Amino acid sequence: MLNIDLIRQSAIGNWPYLLQSAGIDAGFLRDKHGPCPVCGGTDRFRFDDQDGRGSFIYTHCGAGDGFALLSKFMGTGFIDTAKQAASVLGIDTGTSQPVITYHHKPIAVPAKPSKDLLGVIGKLWLVHCHDLILG
């Protein structure tokens, strides 16, 4: 059974790590206006991560929390996005066991990520995650 409350609580403070593990470059995860990791817009996206909830603001794609950003980036619905987050956080979605909160720091990367490299990494990660989830 998927315990959404446990996943939401465990994700607090871990959104930079969760988003990077899905293929979003750390260069996008700054509290400064810059390019959008979803649509490639050049200067209207800002990742502000208020209260550790992965929040972002973007005039083109909209605003939301880490689940919304991960969902838009991966092109998945909320349940699949929650399963992805649970997998990265080490939550067993079959039993919904508690998880240790990691609070990872973002990995340092160049300020201007390569769109080609991000696309390749994102596609590889999606294939990998798809195989992990569906077995």
N, C-alpha and C positions, 0 to 999 in steps of 0.2 A: 504494500500500500504506500502511496506517495504522500508523505507528510509535508505539505506545503509550508506550514508554519515553521517547522524545524529547518527546512531549506532556507526560507527567508531569514530566519534568525541567524543561522550559520553563515549566511552570505554577508551579513553586516560587517564592514571593515575589510572584506576580502575581494571587493569588486575589481580593483586593478589586476589582481592575480587571476580572478575568474575570466575577465575579459581578455587578458593576454593569453591565457591558456586556450581560448577559442580562436586566437589568431589576430586579435586587435593589437596593433603595435603600441607600445608604451608612449610613443610620441603623440598619440591622439589623446592620451589620458592625462591631460594637464588642465589646470584651471585658467586657461588662456584661450582666446578665440583662435581657431585654426581649422584645418580641413576635417571633413566628416569621414569617419571610418566606414560608413554605410554607403553613402551616395557619392563621395569624393568632392563634395562642395568645398570651396577653398578657404573660407574664413568666418563662417557663422556658427560653427560647432564649439561647444565648451563643456568639458567634463568637470563638474564641480563636486561630485561625490559627497553631497551634504549628508551629515549624520552617518557616513559610511554606507549609504544605500545605493551607491553607483549612479547617482542622479546626473543628468545631462540636460543641456539646453541647446536647441537648434531650430532656427526659424524655418528651415525647409522640411526636415523629417519629424519635427515635433520635439517635445520634451518628455522626460520620463525617468524611471529608475533603471538600475542595472539589468533587471529582467527585460525591460522594454528594449534597451540598447542591444543586449545579447540576442534577443529574439529578432530584431531588425537585421542585425549583422548576419545571423545564421539563416535567416529566412524560415524560421520555425514558429509554431504556436507556443503558447505559454507552457503547456504540459511538457513538451519536448525540451523547451528551454530550461524548465525546472529540473528535469532529469539530467540534462547536461551539467547544470550547476551542482546538483547532488553528486554526480559522478566525480567531478573535480574536487569537491569538498570531502569526498570519502564517505558519503552517506549511502548506506545500503538501501536502495529504493524498495527492496522486497520486505525488509523489516523496519526500515526507518530508524536505525540505531543512531544515537547521538554522535556528534562529530566534534573533534577538537578544532577550535578556531585557529587558523594559521596566521592571519594578518601579514601576508607577504608584502614586501616592498616591490614597486614596479622595477622591472629590469631596465637599466640605462640603455638607450638606443639613440641613434642620430635624430635630430629635431625634424628632419624632413624624410619620412619613410617612403620607400619605393612602392608605388601602387602595384607594379608587376609582382614584386616579391610578396607583398601582402596578399594578393590574390591567390598565388600558388600556395602559400602557407595556409590560408583560410580553407582552400579546397581540400588540401591534404588532411587538415584537422577534421573537417566535416566527414570525410570518408572514414577516418580512424574512429571518430566518435560514433558514427552510424554503426560500424562493425561492433564496437563495444556494447552499445545499447541493445542492438538486435541479436548480437551473438552470432 
